[in-house]
Amino acid sequence: MNTNSDTLSITLKLGSHKLPMVISREDEILYREAEKLINERFNYYATRYPKLGAEMYLTMMALDVAVKLKGTERNANPKPLMDRLEALLTDVEQAL
């Protein structure tokens, strides 16, 4: 373990690879959850396509996670909602 109390030395197992890291102690849960997600997706692809190999499973998993992230970003974009609310507010103000 690192002597600095704000950091933590961990080793993540991602597919068949081990990745030692020094991270912020407060971020450990995020890294552990990410490790779990990566391995779940890795195992899904390894089971579904048993002859492709670890590199391809990690590639497919990376694409899977990236697509989900971009979808979440798109859905979290408040601009379309704000535009609709502003139009509704304009209609209400005109009606008053």
Long-range contacts (C-beta under 8 A, 24 or more apart in sequence): 13-39, 14-38, 14-39, 14-42, 14-58, 15-39, 15-42, 15-54, 15-57, 15-58, 15-61, 16-54, 17-54, 17-58, 37-65, 38-65, 41-65
